[in-house]
Amino acid sequence: METNAYLSELVAGIIYLLAGARLVSLGIRTGQTPERFLGAAFMMYGVSGVVYAIAAFESLTAFWTPLNFAARVAYLPCPLLVAIFTARVFRPDDRWASGSYRELRFCFSLGWGGPR
């Protein structure tokens, strides 16, 4: 049963990667940044899912901790990219929307570097 869950995670990660790559290529062709942000978020979700699923294979159990850490690091920018996309597309003139993703960016920087 658990193997099916990791297989589903692997398939979902591949789908996220493909959808993200298409969105990024659309953003490059049209010159629009919202597609790039959402595509980058999807690609990072995909990388995170694929690496997390690969870490569960029995032949790679010795690498579970570093692969799990890499999957979590790949996931970190995703909420920030989705928040920027949402603020630019749905709330371009609202100050609270730009402020919310600035606060999220601040929290992201604290989580990335951590207090020293």
C-alpha positions, 0 to 999 in steps of 0.5 A, spaced: 500 500 500 505 504 501 509 503 495 502 505 491 503 512 495 510 513 493 508 511 486 502 516 485 507 521 488 512 520 483 507 520 477 504 527 480 511 530 480 512 528 473 506 531 471 507 537 475 514 538 472 511 537 465 505 542 466 510 547 469 515 546 463 509 548 459 507 554 463 514 557 463 515 556 455 509 559 454 511 565 459 517 566 455 514 566 448 509 571 451 513 575 455 508 574 461 511 573 468 505 570 471 506 564 467 513 564 469 512 564 476 506 559 476 510 554 472 516 555 476 512 553 482 509 547 479 516 545 477 519 546 484 513 542 486 514 536 481 522 536 483 520 536 490 515 530 489 520 526 484 525 527 489 521 525 495 518 519 491 525 516 489 528 517 496 523 511 498 526 506 494 529 500 498 535 501 494 536 508 496 534 507 503 541 510 505 540 516 502 533 517 505 535 523 509 539 527 504 534 526 499 528 528 503 532 534 505 533 536 498 525 535 497 523 539 502 528 545 500 525 544 493 518 545 496 520 552 500 519 557 494 513 554 492 508 558 496 512 564 495 511 563 487 504 562 488 503 568 492 506 572 487 502 569 482 496 570 485 498 578 487 500 579 480 494 576 476 488 577 481 490 583 485 494 587 481 492 594 485 491 592 492 496 594 497 494 588 501 496 583 496 503 585 495 504 586 502 502 579 504 507 576 499 512 581 502 511 578 509 511 571 506 518 573 502 520 575 509 518 568 513 521 565 507 528 568 508 527 566 515 526 559 514 531 559 509 537 562 513 534 561 520 536 566 525 543 566 527 
